Amino acid sequence: MTMQSIERAGTNNVQVWSKRSDGITLVAAYHFVVAAIFLLGAVLMALPTLVLGIVTIAEEPTAFIGFAAVGFVATVLLVLCLFNLAVGYGLWQVKAWGRTGAIVLAVLSLLAFPIGTVIGALILWYFLKPDVAARFE
């Protein structure tokens, strides 16, 4: 790396740092924590999926319904984990798509009464403020 590329990299980090407010950092950290929780859930659901898959193949073909249901739940948890991880990264880097993703996840979390509703409403309120939206332009 040349000295000029190192200076440019340092300048980009300072620009991101100056654009990212404490609120954006807090919401990004929240999405990283939620991603970890969803990953834990997906990993915990993988074991019953494996057991039901073995039972389905070896002994009881009717166990396929349980295998499919538990596997579907594990897949949904993994997708939610990846989406939260991507949104957290987008917010951390102050990308416009990160803000959009955070708004989408906040709307979805409104359905998780009561805690998800409160957190989702706060995130929506924060990211729809004009001064916060201007940071993502």
C-alpha positions, -999 to +999 in steps of 0.1 A: +000+000+000+012+034-008+011+063+017-016+080-004-039+050-003-034+047+035-044+084+038-075+079+017-085+049+037-081+069+069-101+098+055-129+074+045-130+061+081-131+096+095-159+106+071-180+075+081-173+082+118-183+118+115-216+109+097-225+081+122-243+095+152-246+077+185-282+068+177-271+051+144-243+033+162-268+021+189-293+008+163-265-009+144-253-026+176-290-036+183-292-053+149-259-071+155-272-084+189-305-095+173-286-113+145-267-132+171-299-142+189-314-154+156-282-173+148-284-190+182-321-200+175-312-213+140-283-234+155-306-248+182-333-257+157-307-275+135-303-304+159-340-313+160-341-309+122-312-334+119-328-359+142-362-357+125-345-361+091-327-392+103-360-406+117-378-398+085-353-416+064-347-446+087-379-455+103-410-433+100-418-415+068-447-396+085-421-377+105-414-357+074-440-332+084-422-324+116-389-324+097-402-299+072-418-277+098-387-275+121-364-271+091-386-242+078-384-225+112-346-229+113-343-215+078-365-185+086-343-178+117-312-180+096-326-156+070-336-132+097-301-135+112-284-126+079-308-098+072-302-082+106-264-087+101-266-069+067-287-041+081-263-036+111-233-035+087-252-010+064-259+013+094-224+010+107-211+021+073-239+048+070-252+034+038-287+044+025-297+008+020-289+002+057-314+029+067-340+014+044-334-021+058-337-008+093-370+008+085-383-024+070-372-045+100-387-019+124-421-021+106-419-060+109-410-057+146-441-037+153-459-071+151-439-085+181-460-070+209-450-055+233-412-051+233-408-053+195-436-028+191-418-003+213-384-009+198-397-008+162-416+024+169-385+041+184-364+030+154-390+043+130-393+076+148-355+080+148-348+071+112-377+091+098-363+123+114-350+147+086-316+153+102-310+116+106-321+109+070-298+136+058-268+116+072-275+088+048-274+109+016 
